[in-house]
Amino acid sequence: MSASASIGVTGLGVMGRNLARNFARHGYTVAVHNRSAGRTRALIEEFGHEGDFVPAESAEDFVAALERPRRLMLMVQAGEATDAVIEEFAPLL
């Protein structure tokens, strides 16, 4: 996967999904990722027409989709979930 997204959103719950959609509707190409790939696919199926999305099923693909300097938003629950996502992504960034 080549870098093509100007921003990324991981964690596609209600807030993350809507943030990604807002970026896309305002002209940004958005890499999207969720721990469960089904949620990523559902976002693309339901809202893919709203803008340019780059779906990623793995953390590696998500990071590879981001142009440098990399900009990403972690939209996961505070606490252990956030710590786990940071531990997963830090070595890739």
Secondary structure as a PSIPRED ss2 file (coil, helix, strand):
# PSIPRED VFORMAT (PSIPRED V4.0)

   1 M C   1.000  0.000  0.000
   2 S C   1.000  0.000  0.000
   3 A C   1.000  0.000  0.000
   4 S C   1.000  0.000  0.000
   5 A E   0.000  0.000  1.000
   6 S C   1.000  0.000  0.000
   7 I E   0.000  0.000  1.000
   8 G E   0.000  0.000  1.000
   9 V E   0.000  0.000  1.000
  10 T E   0.000  0.000  1.000
  11 G C   1.000  0.000  0.000
  12 L C   1.000  0.000  0.000
  13 G C   1.000  0.000  0.000
  14 V H   0.000  1.000  0.000
  15 M H   0.000  1.000  0.000
  16 G H   0.000  1.000  0.000
  17 R H   0.000  1.000  0.000
  18 N H   0.000  1.000  0.000
  19 L H   0.000  1.000  0.000
  20 A H   0.000  1.000  0.000
  21 R H   0.000  1.000  0.000
  22 N H   0.000  1.000  0.000
  23 F H   0.000  1.000  0.000
  24 A H   0.000  1.000  0.000
  25 R H   0.000  1.000  0.000
  26 H C   1.000  0.000  0.000
  27 G C   1.000  0.000  0.000
  28 Y C   1.000  0.000  0.000
  29 T C   1.000  0.000  0.000
  30 V E   0.000  0.000  1.000
  31 A E   0.000  0.000  1.000
  32 V E   0.000  0.000  1.000
  33 H E   0.000  0.000  1.000
  34 N C   1.000  0.000  0.000
  35 R C   1.000  0.000  0.000
  36 S C   1.000  0.000  0.000
  37 A H   0.000  1.000  0.000
  38 G H   0.000  1.000  0.000
  39 R H   0.000  1.000  0.000
  40 T H   0.000  1.000  0.000
  41 R H   0.000  1.000  0.000
  42 A H   0.000  1.000  0.000
  43 L H   0.000  1.000  0.000
  44 I H   0.000  1.000  0.000
  45 E H   0.000  1.000  0.000
  46 E H   0.000  1.000  0.000
  47 F H   0.000  1.000  0.000
  48 G H   0.000  1.000  0.000
  49 H H   0.000  1.000  0.000
  50 E H   0.000  1.000  0.000
  51 G C   1.000  0.000  0.000
  52 D C   1.000  0.000  0.000
  53 F E   0.000  0.000  1.000
  54 V E   0.000  0.000  1.000
  55 P E   0.000  0.000  1.000
  56 A E   0.000  0.000  1.000
  57 E C   1.000  0.000  0.000
  58 S C   1.000  0.000  0.000
  59 A H   0.000  1.000  0.000
  60 E H   0.000  1.000  0.000
  61 D H   0.000  1.000  0.000
  62 F H   0.000  1.000  0.000
  63 V H   0.000  1.000  0.000
  64 A H   0.000  1.000  0.000
  65 A C   1.000  0.000  0.000
  66 L E   0.000  0.000  1.000
  67 E C   1.000  0.000  0.000
  68 R C   1.000  0.000  0.000
  69 P C   1.000  0.000  0.000
  70 R C   1.000  0.000  0.000
  71 R C   1.000  0.000  0.000
  72 L E   0.000  0.000  1.000
  73 M E   0.000  0.000  1.000
  74 L E   0.000  0.000  1.000
  75 M C   1.000  0.000  0.000
  76 V C   1.000  0.000  0.000
  77 Q C   1.000  0.000  0.000
  78 A C   1.000  0.000  0.000
  79 G C   1.000  0.000  0.000
  80 E H   0.000  1.000  0.000
  81 A H   0.000  1.000  0.000
  82 T H   0.000  1.000  0.000
  83 D H   0.000  1.000  0.000
  84 A H   0.000  1.000  0.000
  85 V H   0.000  1.000  0.000
  86 I H   0.000  1.000  0.000
  87 E H   0.000  1.000  0.000
  88 E H   0.000  1.000  0.000
  89 F H   0.000  1.000  0.000
  90 A H   0.000  1.000  0.000
  91 P H   0.000  1.000  0.000
  92 L H   0.000  1.000  0.000
  93 L C   1.000  0.000  0.000
